[in-house]
Amino acid sequence: MPDYNGVLTNEDRQKIDVWLKDNWHAGKCPVCNQQNWVLADHVITPMLYTGVGITQGAGYPQIMVICQHCGYTLYFNAVIVGVLQGVQNAKS
């Protein structure tokens, strides 16, 4: 589980590495045609847009894999990858 600042631990990076090797057959970047990927250091959660602006609410924690040449970024759900445990709905 990421530390207090959202930084991935070495254990997290190992889990992600195994998951990516099993599930993502990294190829060339669709933008620059390079094959130079790097894992970002943090788990991030994109903000929600509701039609009236950005708002707080449900979030989907992600890990980022970034092309080091052009910056093209892929997002993978951190719960599915196994870095975070799913949170059950508070209403259930």
LUMMI-751272 format. One record per atom (N, C-alpha, C, O): residue in three letters; residue number from 1; x, y, z. Coordinates in steps of 0.001 Angstrom, whole numbers. Atoms other than C-alpha are relative to their C-alpha. Example, Ala and Ser with C-alpha at 12.3 -4.5 7.8 and 13.67 -1.06 7.14 Angstrom:
2
res ALA; n 1; X 890; Y -1190; Z 0
res ALA; n 1; X 12300; Y -4500; Z 7800
res ALA; n 1; X 900; Y 1200; Z 0
res ALA; n 1; X 1936; Y 1181; Z 665
res SER; n 2; X -820; Y -1190; Z -60
res SER; n 2; X 13670; Y -1060; Z 7140
res SER; n 2; X -770; Y 1090; Z 730
res SER; n 2; X -261; Y 2198; Z 899
***
This chain:
92
res MET; n 1; X 853; Y -1177; Z 0
res MET; n 1; X 0; Y 0; Z 0
res MET; n 1; X 897; Y 1239; Z 0
res MET; n 1; X 1890; Y 1283; Z 727
res PRO; n 2; X -811; Y -1217; Z 66
res PRO; n 2; X 1370; Y 3449; Z -866
res PRO; n 2; X 154; Y 642; Z 1382
res PRO; n 2; X -670; Y 436; Z 2272
res ASP; n 3; X -232; Y -659; Z -1283
res ASP; n 3; X 2830; Y 5533; Z 1957
res ASP; n 3; X -949; Y 1175; Z 192
res ASP; n 3; X -1844; Y 1400; Z -623
res TYR; n 4; X 882; Y -1119; Z -380
res TYR; n 4; X 1198; Y 8570; Z 3607
res TYR; n 4; X -120; Y 1054; Z -1094
res TYR; n 4; X -1146; Y 1728; Z -1192
res ASN; n 5; X 11; Y -988; Z 1084
res ASN; n 5; X 2098; Y 10762; Z 610
res ASN; n 5; X -430; Y -580; Z -1342
res ASN; n 5; X -357; Y 100; Z -2365
res GLY; n 6; X 446; Y 630; Z 1237
res GLY; n 6; X 772; Y 8291; Z -1968
res GLY; n 6; X 1117; Y -581; Z -834
res GLY; n 6; X 888; Y -998; Z -1969
res VAL; n 7; X -1142; Y 531; Z 734
res VAL; n 7; X 4243; Y 7143; Z -2994
res VAL; n 7; X -18; Y -1528; Z 57
res VAL; n 7; X -208; Y -2117; Z 1121
res LEU; n 8; X -31; Y 1451; Z 72
res LEU; n 8; X 4451; Y 3543; Z -4149
res LEU; n 8; X 1206; Y -553; Z 748
res LEU; n 8; X 2311; Y -23; Z 633
res THR; n 9; X -1103; Y 666; Z -690
res THR; n 9; X 6548; Y 1261; Z -1948
res THR; n 9; X 680; Y -961; Z -967
res THR; n 9; X 171; Y -1212; Z -2060
res ASN; n 10; X -670; Y 1002; Z 827
res ASN; n 10; X 9046; Y -1238; Z -3340
res ASN; n 10; X -891; Y -1219; Z -191
res ASN; n 10; X -913; Y -1809; Z -1272
res GLU; n 11; X 926; Y 1128; Z 100
res GLU; n 11; X 6484; Y -3972; Z -2579
res GLU; n 11; X -1105; Y 296; Z -1021
res GLU; n 11; X -1471; Y -571; Z -1814
res ASP; n 12; X 1016; Y -405; Z 979
res ASP; n 12; X 3837; Y -2041; Z -4553
res ASP; n 12; X 558; Y -115; Z -1416
res ASP; n 12; X -104; Y -640; Z -2311
res ARG; n 13; X -619; Y 27; Z 1322
res ARG; n 13; X 6223; Y -1694; Z -7484
res ARG; n 13; X 186; Y -1428; Z -496
res ARG; n 13; X 30; Y -1700; Z -1687
res GLN; n 14; X -144; Y 1406; Z 380
res GLN; n 14; X 6887; Y -5439; Z -7449
res GLN; n 14; X -1355; Y -586; Z -403
res GLN; n 14; X -1444; Y -1308; Z -1396
res LYS; n 15; X 1352; Y 475; Z 347
res LYS; n 15; X 3120; Y -6193; Z -7432
res LYS; n 15; X -407; Y 523; Z -1375
res LYS; n 15; X -931; Y -221; Z -2204
res ILE; n 16; X 364; Y -621; Z 1274
res ILE; n 16; X 2595; Y -3769; Z -10308
res ILE; n 16; X 785; Y -635; Z -1136
res ILE; n 16; X 227; Y -928; Z -2193
res ASP; n 17; X -850; Y 608; Z 1023
res ASP; n 17; X 5513; Y -5223; Z -12253
res ASP; n 17; X -533; Y -1378; Z -392
res ASP; n 17; X -624; Y -1693; Z -1578
res VAL; n 18; X 554; Y 1335; Z 275
res VAL; n 18; X 4075; Y -8753; Z -11935
res VAL; n 18; X -1316; Y 126; Z -752
res VAL; n 18; X -1540; Y -580; Z -1735
res TRP; n 19; X 1312; Y -164; Z 642
res TRP; n 19; X 566; Y -7560; Z -12869
res TRP; n 19; X 172; Y 451; Z -1450
res TRP; n 19; X -479; Y -78; Z -2350
res LEU; n 20; X -211; Y -493; Z 1363
res LEU; n 20; X 1827; Y -5638; Z -15903
res LEU; n 20; X 560; Y -1099; Z -905
res LEU; n 20; X 129; Y -1231; Z -2050
res LYS; n 21; X -560; Y 1081; Z 805
res LYS; n 21; X 3897; Y -8603; Z -17114
res LYS; n 21; X -1055; Y -1044; Z -355
res LYS; n 21; X -1011; Y -1627; Z -1438
res ASP; n 22; X 1058; Y 980; Z 240
res ASP; n 22; X 831; Y -10866; Z -16799
res ASP; n 22; X -1136; Y 540; Z -875
res ASP; n 22; X -1797; Y -231; Z -1571
res ASN; n 23; X 1207; Y -553; Z 612
res ASN; n 23; X -1743; Y -8460; Z -18256
res ASN; n 23; X 219; Y 1002; Z -1122
res ASN; n 23; X -670; Y 1192; Z -1953
res TRP; n 24; X -238; Y -1035; Z 997
res TRP; n 24; X -139; Y -5783; Z -20422
res TRP; n 24; X 1241; Y -364; Z -791
res TRP; n 24; X 2333; Y -491; Z -237
res HIS; n 25; X -1121; Y 336; Z 868
res HIS; n 25; X 2048; Y -6644; Z -23342
res HIS; n 25; X 502; Y 1304; Z -612
res HIS; n 25; X 183; Y 1667; Z -1744
res ALA; n 26; X -465; Y -1334; Z 370
res ALA; n 26; X 3818; Y -3326; Z -23509
res ALA; n 26; X 664; Y -14; Z -1360
res ALA; n 26; X 1586; Y -784; Z -1628
res GLY; n 27; X -569; Y -148; Z 1319
res GLY; n 27; X 4568; Y -2346; Z -27004
res GLY; n 27; X 498; Y 1412; Z -175
res GLY; n 27; X 835; Y 2101; Z 787
res LYS; n 28; X -453; Y -1342; Z 306
res LYS; n 28; X 5558; Y 811; Z -28702
res LYS; n 28; X -1084; Y 1011; Z 345
res LYS; n 28; X -2277; Y 717; Z 274
res CYS; n 29; X 919; Y -1090; Z -316
res CYS; n 29; X 3982; Y 4078; Z -27676
res CYS; n 29; X -806; Y 348; Z -1255
res CYS; n 29; X -230; Y 469; Z -2336
res PRO; n 30; X 817; Y -330; Z 1173
res PRO; n 30; X 1038; Y 4918; Z -29981
res PRO; n 30; X 231; Y 1420; Z -517
res PRO; n 30; X -209; Y 1751; Z -1618
res VAL; n 31; X -243; Y -1377; Z 426
res VAL; n 31; X 2189; Y 8549; Z -30153
res VAL; n 31; X 1351; Y 150; Z -693
res VAL; n 31; X 1425; Y 669; Z -1807
res CYS; n 32; X -1343; Y -254; Z 527
res CYS; n 32; X 5961; Y 8494; Z -30711
res CYS; n 32; X 703; Y -1245; Z -530
res CYS; n 32; X 1805; Y -1156; Z -1071
res ASN; n 33; X -527; Y 1260; Z 512
res ASN; n 33; X 6554; Y 4825; Z -31599
res ASN; n 33; X 1265; Y -482; Z 728
res ASN; n 33; X 1990; Y -1334; Z 216
res GLN; n 34; X -1124; Y 435; Z -824
res GLN; n 34; X 9200; Y 4452; Z -28861
res GLN; n 34; X -486; Y -1083; Z 964
res GLN; n 34; X -1692; Y -1255; Z 1141
res GLN; n 35; X 360; Y 1015; Z -985
res GLN; n 35; X 9258; Y 1643; Z -26306
res GLN; n 35; X 853; Y 227; Z 1245
res GLN; n 35; X 1770; Y -539; Z 1543
res ASN; n 36; X -782; Y -408; Z -1149
res ASN; n 36; X 10565; Y 3347; Z -23198
res ASN; n 36; X -953; Y 444; Z 1107
res ASN; n 36; X -1135; Y 1641; Z 1332
res TRP; n 37; X 1031; Y -258; Z -1001
res TRP; n 37; X 7976; Y 3087; Z -20401
res TRP; n 37; X 585; Y 76; Z 1404
res TRP; n 37; X 1560; Y -610; Z 1713
res VAL; n 38; X -401; Y -128; Z -1394
res VAL; n 38; X 8368; Y 4123; Z -16756
res VAL; n 38; X -1263; Y 73; Z 866
res VAL; n 38; X -2281; Y 630; Z 455
res LEU; n 39; X 1096; Y -35; Z -962
res LEU; n 39; X 6095; Y 3664; Z -13732
res LEU; n 39; X 126; Y 1265; Z 831
res LEU; n 39; X 1196; Y 1544; Z 1372
res ALA; n 40; X -7; Y -1205; Z -829
res ALA; n 40; X 5138; Y 6914; Z -11961
res ALA; n 40; X 127; Y -381; Z 1472
res ALA; n 40; X -180; Y -1511; Z 1853
res ASP; n 41; X -260; Y 264; Z -1411
res ASP; n 41; X 5969; Y 7197; Z -8264
res ASP; n 41; X -1240; Y -13; Z 890
res ASP; n 41; X -1200; Y -581; Z 1982
res HIS; n 42; X 1170; Y -191; Z -859
res HIS; n 42; X 2459; Y 7986; Z -6955
res HIS; n 42; X -1245; Y -705; Z -528
res HIS; n 42; X -1380; Y -940; Z -1729
res VAL; n 43; X 1367; Y 368; Z 361
res VAL; n 43; X -1055; Y 6581; Z -6933
res VAL; n 43; X -739; Y 1324; Z -123
res VAL; n 43; X -613; Y 2184; Z 749
res ILE; n 44; X 743; Y -1251; Z 199
res ILE; n 44; X -3297; Y 9329; Z -8312
res ILE; n 44; X -1480; Y -304; Z -151
res ILE; n 44; X -1868; Y -1432; Z -455
res THR; n 45; X 1437; Y 126; Z 216
res THR; n 45; X -7028; Y 9911; Z -8465
res THR; n 45; X -451; Y 1186; Z -829
res THR; n 45; X -408; Y 2321; Z -354
res PRO; n 46; X 496; Y -1107; Z 819
res PRO; n 46; X -8410; Y 11963; Z -11353
res PRO; n 46; X -1221; Y 652; Z 645
res PRO; n 46; X -2000; Y -13; Z 1329
res MET; n 47; X 1163; Y -717; Z -524
res MET; n 47; X -10954; Y 14616; Z -10403
res MET; n 47; X -1219; Y -293; Z -861
res MET; n 47; X -1100; Y -654; Z -2032
res LEU; n 48; X 1248; Y 231; Z 721
res LEU; n 48; X -14586; Y 14251; Z -11388
res LEU; n 48; X -517; Y 1292; Z -611
res LEU; n 48; X -419; Y 2360; Z -7
res TYR; n 49; X 659; Y -1132; Z 635
res TYR; n 49; X -16306; Y 16567; Z -13822
res TYR; n 49; X -1475; Y -329; Z -94
res TYR; n 49; X -1839; Y -1365; Z -650
res THR; n 50; X 1434; Y 304; Z -93
res THR; n 50; X -20077; Y 16794; Z -13291
res THR; n 50; X -863; Y 730; Z -1012
res THR; n 50; X -2084; Y 576; Z -989
res GLY; n 51; X 795; Y -797; Z 937
res GLY; n 51; X -21157; Y 19093; Z -16107
res GLY; n 51; X -117; Y 1435; Z 458
res GLY; n 51; X -396; Y 2328; Z -342
res VAL; n 52; X 1; Y -1362; Z -528
res VAL; n 52; X -21061; Y 22118; Z -13832
res VAL; n 52; X 1371; Y 372; Z 547
res VAL; n 52; X 1563; Y 1464; Z 1081
res GLY; n 53; X -1364; Y -272; Z -440
res GLY; n 53; X -17391; Y 21859; Z -12982
res GLY; n 53; X 603; Y -1206; Z 701
res GLY; n 53; X -20; Y -2259; Z 838
res ILE; n 54; X -694; Y 1058; Z -724
res ILE; n 54; X -14879; Y 19787; Z -11126
res ILE; n 54; X -537; Y -47; Z 1415
res ILE; n 54; X -768; Y 991; Z 2036
res THR; n 55; X 596; Y 157; Z -1315
res THR; n 55; X -16207; Y 18387; Z -7891
res THR; n 55; X 686; Y -1116; Z 773
res THR; n 55; X 1392; Y -1943; Z 197
res GLN; n 56; X -466; Y 1106; Z -818
res GLN; n 56; X -15269; Y 16152; Z -4994
res GLN; n 56; X -1042; Y -1092; Z -66
res GLN; n 56; X -2211; Y -832; Z -350
res GLY; n 57; X 932; Y 1116; Z 28
res GLY; n 57; X -16825; Y 12738; Z -4829
res GLY; n 57; X 757; Y -1292; Z -187
res GLY; n 57; X 1927; Y -1403; Z 181
res ALA; n 58; X -627; Y 1302; Z 232
res ALA; n 58; X -16108; Y 9181; Z -5815
res ALA; n 58; X 1255; Y 174; Z -843
res ALA; n 58; X 1316; Y 1025; Z -1731
res GLY; n 59; X -1234; Y -59; Z 763
res GLY; n 59; X -12629; Y 8595; Z -7127
res GLY; n 59; X 439; Y -1392; Z -395
res GLY; n 59; X -17; Y -2383; Z 176
res TYR; n 60; X -504; Y 1257; Z 504
res TYR; n 60; X -10822; Y 5875; Z -8980
res TYR; n 60; X 1521; Y 50; Z 24
res TYR; n 60; X 2130; Y 582; Z -905
res PRO; n 61; X -1451; Y -82; Z -106
res PRO; n 61; X -7221; Y 5464; Z -7808
res PRO; n 61; X 685; Y -735; Z -1144
res PRO; n 61; X 290; Y -1837; Z -1525
res GLN; n 62; X -682; Y 501; Z 1185
res GLN; n 62; X -4824; Y 4860; Z -10672
res GLN; n 62; X 1509; Y -39; Z 206
res GLN; n 62; X 2070; Y 737; Z 980
res ILE; n 63; X -1443; Y -65; Z 161
res ILE; n 63; X -1232; Y 3967; Z -11337
res ILE; n 63; X 241; Y 456; Z -1433
res ILE; n 63; X -571; Y 205; Z -2324
res MET; n 64; X -298; Y -543; Z 1315
res MET; n 64; X 435; Y 5640; Z -14291
res MET; n 64; X 1250; Y -645; Z -569
res MET; n 64; X 2253; Y -810; Z 125
res VAL; n 65; X -1160; Y 461; Z 748
res VAL; n 65; X 2771; Y 4172; Z -16880
res VAL; n 65; X 208; Y 1043; Z -1094
res VAL; n 65; X -699; Y 1328; Z -1877
res ILE; n 66; X -262; Y -1169; Z 830
res ILE; n 66; X 4446; Y 6946; Z -18846
res ILE; n 66; X 1100; Y -289; Z -1018
res ILE; n 66; X 2120; Y -899; Z -695
res CYS; n 67; X -1049; Y 74; Z 1023
res CYS; n 67; X 6370; Y 7030; Z -22119
res CYS; n 67; X 1049; Y 1064; Z 340
res CYS; n 67; X 729; Y 2249; Z 426
res GLN; n 68; X -1051; Y -942; Z -365
res GLN; n 68; X 9698; Y 8614; Z -21225
res GLN; n 68; X 405; Y 912; Z -1149
res GLN; n 68; X 1065; Y 1927; Z -927
res HIS; n 69; X -379; Y -825; Z 1152
res HIS; n 69; X 10098; Y 10006; Z -24741
res HIS; n 69; X -970; Y 1170; Z -196
res HIS; n 69; X -543; Y 2318; Z -315
res CYS; n 70; X 975; Y -1052; Z 336
res CYS; n 70; X 6835; Y 11932; Z -25308
res CYS; n 70; X -973; Y 338; Z 1135
res CYS; n 70; X -1681; Y 1342; Z 1058
res GLY; n 71; X 885; Y -287; Z -1119
res GLY; n 71; X 4935; Y 11733; Z -22003
res GLY; n 71; X -1379; Y -622; Z -93
res GLY; n 71; X -2189; Y -456; Z 819
res TYR; n 72; X 1291; Y 691; Z 104
res TYR; n 72; X 1980; Y 9710; Z -23277
res TYR; n 72; X -178; Y -853; Z 1252
res TYR; n 72; X 753; Y -1541; Z 1671
res THR; n 73; X 216; Y 659; Z -1282
res THR; n 73; X 387; Y 8239; Z -20139
res THR; n 73; X -1171; Y -970; Z -74
res THR; n 73; X -2241; Y -652; Z -595
res LEU; n 74; X 1034; Y 1014; Z -145
res LEU; n 74; X -1582; Y 5062; Z -19529
res LEU; n 74; X -365; Y -87; Z 1479
res LEU; n 74; X 504; Y 31; Z 2344
res TYR; n 75; X 473; Y 131; Z -1373
res TYR; n 75; X -3698; Y 4638; Z -16388
res TYR; n 75; X -550; Y -1400; Z 214
res TYR; n 75; X -1280; Y -1924; Z -627
res PHE; n 76; X 528; Y 1301; Z -391
res PHE; n 76; X -4422; Y 1330; Z -14649
res PHE; n 76; X -606; Y 136; Z 1380
res PHE; n 76; X -19; Y 761; Z 2263
res ASN; n 77; X 711; Y -80; Z -1268
res ASN; n 77; X -6921; Y 958; Z -11809
res ASN; n 77; X 821; Y -682; Z 1096
res ASN; n 77; X 1162; Y -1859; Z 975
res ALA; n 78; X -870; Y 502; Z -1067
res ALA; n 78; X -4913; Y 513; Z -8575
res ALA; n 78; X -631; Y -1141; Z 791
res ALA; n 78; X 88; Y -1977; Z 1338
res VAL; n 79; X 671; Y 1107; Z -697
res VAL; n 79; X -7546; Y -1789; Z -7015
res VAL; n 79; X 128; Y -1271; Z -831
res VAL; n 79; X 462; Y -2329; Z -297
res ILE; n 80; X -89; Y 1168; Z 875
res ILE; n 80; X -7590; Y -4135; Z -10017
res ILE; n 80; X 1435; Y -523; Z -62
res ILE; n 80; X 1661; Y -1732; Z -76
res VAL; n 81; X -1406; Y 398; Z 52
res VAL; n 81; X -3788; Y -4140; Z -10166
res VAL; n 81; X 428; Y -664; Z 1315
res VAL; n 81; X 1362; Y -1465; Z 1325
res GLY; n 82; X -296; Y 632; Z -1284
res GLY; n 82; X -3743; Y -5108; Z -6458
res GLY; n 82; X 818; Y 843; Z 962
res GLY; n 82; X 1298; Y 340; Z 1978
res VAL; n 83; X -771; Y -900; Z -862
res VAL; n 83; X -1993; Y -2085; Z -4947
res VAL; n 83; X -875; Y 499; Z 1158
res VAL; n 83; X -379; Y 713; Z 2264
res LEU; n 84; X 930; Y -448; Z -1034
res LEU; n 84; X -5089; Y -955; Z -3009
res LEU; n 84; X -1155; Y -995; Z 108
res LEU; n 84; X -1501; Y -1681; Z -855
res GLN; n 85; X 1192; Y 825; Z -174
res GLN; n 85; X -8015; Y -2835; Z -1544
res GLN; n 85; X -1213; Y 839; Z -339
res GLN; n 85; X -1223; Y 2049; Z -110
res GLY; n 86; X 1225; Y -700; Z 341
res GLY; n 86; X -11488; Y -1940; Z -2776
res GLY; n 86; X -699; Y 498; Z 1248
res GLY; n 86; X -620; Y -133; Z 2302
res VAL; n 87; X 760; Y -576; Z -1102
res VAL; n 87; X -13615; Y 236; Z -534
res VAL; n 87; X -1467; Y -255; Z -264
res VAL; n 87; X -1971; Y 59; Z -1343
res GLN; n 88; X 1418; Y 282; Z 182
res GLN; n 88; X -17187; Y -865; Z -8
res GLN; n 88; X -803; Y 1280; Z 159
res GLN; n 88; X -418; Y 2196; Z 886
res ASN; n 89; X 895; Y -1145; Z -59
res ASN; n 89; X -20001; Y 1597; Z -482
res ASN; n 89; X -490; Y 186; Z 1430
res ASN; n 89; X -950; Y -765; Z 2062
res ALA; n 90; X 396; Y -290; Z -1380
res ALA; n 90; X -20790; Y 3297; Z 2835
res ALA; n 90; X -1488; Y -222; Z 240
res ALA; n 90; X -1901; Y -406; Z 1385
res LYS; n 91; X 1439; Y 172; Z -151
res LYS; n 91; X -24535; Y 2917; Z 2170
res LYS; n 91; X -407; Y -1463; Z 104
res LYS; n 91; X -1542; Y -1754; Z 482
res SER; n 92; X 389; Y 1406; Z -11
res SER; n 92; X -24434; Y -883; Z 1958
res SER; n 92; X 126; Y -618; Z 1371
res SER; n 92; X -166; Y -1801; Z 1544
***
